[in-house]
Amino acid sequence: MLGFDARAARYAWTAICVLLLVCLVYLIRETLFVFIVALLFAYLLYPLVHFLEQRLPGRSKIPSLAIVYLLLLGILVMVGIEIGSRIALQADALSSRIPELLAKLEHPISGVGQGVGLKLLSEIQRQLADHSRDLILPVTNAIMGFLAHAEMLLFAVLVPILSFFFLKDGKTLLFSLISFVSEESSRKIINDIAADLHLLLASYMRALVILGLAAAIAYAAFFSIIGLPYGLLLGAIAFFFEFIPMVGPLTSAVIVLLVAGLSGFGHLVLIIVFLAAFRLFQDYILSPHLLSSGTELHPLLVILGVLAGGQIAGIPGAFLSVPVIATLRIVYRQIQKKRLLAVSPPEP
């Protein structure tokens, strides 16, 4: 006899709602990306806004936000005038020389038969000639496609505006979200998740910017000392690729070696030693000191997340992979904590 199982129907309805939610997220993924970047940008500005808010009379957020945004605008103008123009000139010079540099690889090295060293160098040259375009073109196309996107200008305008509202009304938005939940235990879980996410995103954004600045300054200074062409441009590239965990620094290192090799720079071993030493310092000294325990993920999980995020959503997916994985970890830990408390409640 056919019957209606309320429990099975509830599970089926939950599964359908989850699938519909996943489809909705996929359909509005570009809009969500703008809001997520705005949220991360708000967390980047939050420490300074909070610092000023505690010290200005009246403790109002509007004057603090105005001061921070004026400072940010001034810094961007100064950096754009002093450094951005030089980077643009070097980028233009390098892009105009790429066909000439790639053409050099088609000519074999003279005296290939004289010793093992020349044979090895000739083989490296041949491999570069065969695969240099395969290495350079995907990276170049991805960057130029992202920058040349029709909505890039709208993206640059919307992110600071949305960040302003996140900084101004973030707590109110959180309280409004929690008010929709009627069960007290669920409210507590959401509160705990929000508190953990607050610490996670604040430390993660601070760490990314400091790691990016450290890479850009170290690269530009070292390359200027040894006389490597386009050193300032390579430092700027290292800054942006530092925002993509694991894969980004490796890609910037490959770009540095390709530019140095194609430019005829004669100290590639010195560059390799520098890149390896800096990577060890960045990954095992600076990064663990900056990142909180909430963002400590196994390297294999990070690599899997970056590759999967890149395959799903390109550069934005790779950039957001670590925060998404860390967020899922926080949610899982809070749910496990609730289950443990339900099994063995704490003594009064």
C-alpha positions in Angstrom: 0.0 0.0 0.0 1.4 3.4 -1.0 2.0 5.8 1.8 3.5 9.2 2.3 6.8 9.3 4.3 7.1 12.8 5.7 10.8 12.3 6.5 11.7 11.2 3.0 9.7 14.1 1.5 11.6 16.5 3.7 14.9 15.1 2.6 13.9 15.2 -1.0 12.7 18.8 -0.7 16.0 19.8 1.0 18.0 18.2 -1.9 15.9 20.0 -4.5 16.4 23.4 -2.7 20.1 22.8 -2.5 20.3 22.0 -6.3 18.2 25.1 -7.1 20.5 27.2 -4.9 23.6 25.8 -6.7 22.0 26.6 -10.1 21.2 30.1 -9.0 24.7 30.7 -7.7 26.1 29.5 -11.0 23.8 31.8 -13.0 24.7 34.9 -11.0 28.4 33.9 -10.5 29.7 37.1 -12.0 27.6 39.4 -9.8 28.5 37.3 -6.8 32.2 37.7 -7.6 31.8 41.5 -7.6 30.2 41.4 -4.2 32.7 38.9 -2.8 35.7 41.0 -4.0 34.0 44.1 -2.5 33.6 42.2 0.8 37.3 41.2 0.7 38.3 44.8 -0.1 36.2 46.0 2.8 38.1 43.7 5.1 41.3 45.1 3.7 40.2 48.6 4.8 38.5 47.5 8.0 41.5 47.7 10.4 42.2 51.4 9.5 38.5 52.3 9.6 38.1 50.7 13.0 41.3 52.4 14.3 40.0 55.8 13.3 36.5 55.1 14.5 37.8 54.4 18.0 39.7 57.7 18.1 37.5 60.3 16.3 34.9 62.1 18.4 31.4 60.6 18.3 32.8 57.3 17.1 30.9 57.7 13.8 31.9 55.6 10.8 31.2 58.2 8.2 34.2 60.5 9.0 36.4 57.4 9.3 35.3 56.0 6.0 35.8 59.4 4.3 39.3 59.8 5.6 40.2 56.2 4.6 38.9 56.6 1.1 40.6 60.0 0.6 43.9 58.4 1.8 43.3 55.5 -0.6 42.6 57.8 -3.5 45.8 59.8 -2.7 47.9 56.7 -2.5 46.6 55.4 -5.8 47.2 58.7 -7.6 50.8 58.9 -6.2 51.6 55.3 -7.1 50.1 55.7 -10.5 52.2 58.8 -11.2 55.4 57.6 -9.8 55.5 53.9 -10.5 52.5 53.1 -12.7 53.9 55.1 -15.6 57.3 53.3 -15.5 55.6 49.9 -15.3 53.4 50.9 -18.3 56.5 51.9 -20.3 58.3 48.7 -19.5 55.2 46.6 -20.4 54.9 48.4 -23.7 58.6 47.9 -24.4 58.5 44.2 -23.6 55.3 43.5 -25.6 56.9 45.2 -28.7 60.0 43.0 -28.3 58.3 39.6 -27.7 58.3 38.6 -31.4 62.0 39.5 -31.6 62.9 37.7 -28.5 61.0 34.5 -29.5 62.7 34.6 -32.9 66.1 34.3 -31.2 65.2 30.8 -30.0 64.9 29.6 -33.6 68.7 30.0 -34.1 70.8 27.2 -32.7 73.8 27.8 -30.4 77.1 27.7 -32.2 79.5 24.9 -31.1 76.9 22.5 -29.9 79.3 19.6 -30.1 81.9 21.1 -27.8 81.2 19.6 -24.4 78.3 18.5 -22.3 77.4 22.0 -21.1 76.8 23.3 -24.5 74.7 20.3 -25.4 72.6 20.8 -22.3 72.2 24.5 -23.1 71.3 23.7 -26.7 68.6 21.2 -25.5 67.2 23.8 -23.1 67.1 26.4 -25.9 65.3 23.9 -28.2 62.7 23.1 -25.5 62.2 26.9 -24.9 61.8 27.4 -28.7 59.2 24.6 -28.8 57.2 25.5 -25.8 57.7 29.2 -25.0 54.7 30.3 -26.9 52.6 27.6 -25.1 53.8 29.0 -21.8 53.5 32.7 -22.6 50.4 32.9 -24.7 47.9 31.3 -22.2 49.0 33.6 -19.4 49.1 36.7 -21.6 45.6 35.9 -23.1 44.1 35.3 -19.6 45.5 38.6 -18.2 44.6 40.7 -21.3 41.2 39.1 -21.5 40.5 39.9 -17.9 41.7 43.5 -18.3 40.0 44.1 -21.6 36.7 42.8 -20.4 33.9 45.3 -21.1 32.8 45.3 -17.5 36.2 46.0 -16.0 35.5 49.7 -15.6 32.2 49.0 -13.9 33.9 46.4 -11.7 36.5 49.0 -10.6 33.8 51.5 -9.8 31.4 49.1 -8.0 33.9 47.4 -5.7 34.8 50.5 -3.7 31.1 51.6 -3.5 29.9 48.2 -2.3 32.8 48.0 0.2 31.7 51.4 1.6 28.3 49.9 2.4 29.8 46.7 3.8 32.0 48.8 6.2 29.1 51.1 7.1 26.3 48.6 7.6 28.0 45.3 8.0 26.8 44.6 11.5 23.3 45.7 10.7 23.2 43.3 7.7 24.4 40.4 9.9 21.8 41.1 12.6 19.1 41.2 9.8 20.3 37.8 8.5 20.3 36.3 12.0 16.8 37.6 12.7 15.3 35.3 10.0 16.4 32.3 12.1 13.9 31.4 14.8 15.8 28.6 16.6 18.2 29.8 19.3 20.8 27.1 18.7 20.9 27.9 14.9 21.4 31.6 15.7 24.3 30.7 17.9 25.9 28.6 15.1 25.5 31.5 12.6 27.0 33.9 15.1 30.0 31.6 15.7 30.5 31.1 12.0 30.3 34.8 11.4 32.8 35.5 14.1 35.2 32.9 12.7 34.7 34.2 9.2 35.5 37.8 10.4 38.8 36.7 11.7 39.5 34.5 8.7 38.9 37.2 6.1 40.6 39.9 8.0 43.8 37.9 8.4 43.7 36.4 4.9 43.4 39.8 3.1 46.1 41.4 5.3 48.3 38.4 4.6 47.7 38.6 0.8 48.5 42.2 0.5 51.7 42.0 2.7 52.9 38.9 0.8 52.2 40.6 -2.5 54.1 43.8 -1.5 57.0 41.7 -0.1 57.3 39.8 -3.4 57.0 43.0 -5.5 59.6 44.9 -3.5 62.0 42.0 -3.3 61.7 41.2 -7.0 62.1 44.8 -8.2 65.0 45.5 -5.8 66.9 42.4 -6.6 66.4 42.6 -10.4 67.4 46.2 -10.4 70.6 45.4 -8.5 71.6 42.6 -10.9 70.6 44.6 -13.9 67.8 42.4 -15.2 65.6 44.2 -17.8 62.0 45.0 -17.0 62.6 44.5 -13.2 59.9 46.9 -12.1 57.3 45.2 -14.4 58.3 41.8 -13.2 57.9 43.0 -9.6 54.4 44.2 -10.4 53.5 40.9 -12.0 54.7 39.1 -8.9 52.5 41.3 -6.7 49.3 40.3 -8.6 50.2 36.6 -9.0 50.8 36.4 -5.2 47.0 36.6 -4.8 46.6 33.2 -6.4 47.9 30.6 -3.9 50.6 28.1 -5.0 50.0 28.4 -8.8 50.4 32.2 -8.9 54.0 32.4 -7.5 55.0 29.5 -9.7 53.6 31.2 -12.8 55.4 34.5 -11.9 58.7 32.6 -11.5 58.3 31.0 -14.9 57.5 34.4 -16.5 60.6 35.9 -14.8 62.9 33.1 -16.1 61.4 33.3 -19.6 61.9 37.1 -19.8 65.4 36.8 -18.5 66.3 34.0 -20.8 64.8 35.6 -23.9 66.4 38.9 -23.1 69.9 37.3 -23.1 70.5 37.8 -19.4 73.6 35.7 -18.5 72.9 35.0 -14.8 69.9 32.7 -14.8 71.3 30.5 -12.1 71.5 33.6 -9.8 67.8 34.3 -10.5 66.9 30.7 -9.8 68.7 30.7 -6.5 67.0 34.0 -5.5 63.5 32.7 -6.5 64.0 29.5 -4.5 65.4 31.3 -1.4 62.6 33.9 -1.5 60.0 31.2 -1.9 61.3 29.4 1.2 61.2 32.7 3.2 57.7 33.5 2.0 56.1 30.1 2.5 57.8 29.0 5.7 58.5 32.2 7.6 56.4 35.2 6.5 53.2 33.4 5.4 52.7 31.2 8.6 53.3 34.3 10.7 50.6 36.3 8.9 47.9 33.7 8.5 45.8 32.7 11.4 44.9 29.1 12.3 41.6 29.4 10.4 43.4 29.6 7.0 45.9 26.8 7.6 45.1 24.3 5.0 47.0 21.3 3.7 49.0 22.1 0.6 47.4 19.3 -1.4 44.0 20.7 -0.5 45.1 24.2 -1.6 46.4 22.9 -4.9 43.3 20.9 -5.6 41.1 24.0 -4.7 43.1 26.3 -6.9 43.1 24.0 -9.9 39.4 23.2 -9.5 38.5 26.9 -9.0 40.6 27.8 -12.1 38.9 25.2 -14.2 35.4 26.3 -13.0 35.7 30.1 -13.1 39.2 31.0 -14.4 41.3 33.5 -12.5 38.4 34.6 -10.2 37.9 30.9 -9.2 41.5 30.4 -8.4 41.6 33.6 -6.4 38.6 32.6 -4.3 39.4 29.0 -3.9 41.3 29.3 -0.5 38.6 31.5 1.2 35.9 29.2 0.0 37.7 26.0 1.3 38.5 27.7 4.6 34.8 28.9 4.9 33.6 25.3 4.3 36.0 24.1 7.0 34.7 26.7 9.5 31.1 25.6 8.8 32.0 22.0 9.2 33.8 22.6 12.5 30.8 24.5 13.9 28.4 21.8 12.9 30.6 19.1 14.4 30.9 21.2 17.6 27.1 21.4 17.8 26.8 17.6 17.4 29.4 17.0 20.1 27.6 19.3 22.5 24.3 17.6 21.7 25.8 14.2 22.5 27.6 15.3 25.7 26.3 18.7 26.9 28.7 20.6 29.1 28.2 20.4 32.9 26.5 23.4 34.5 
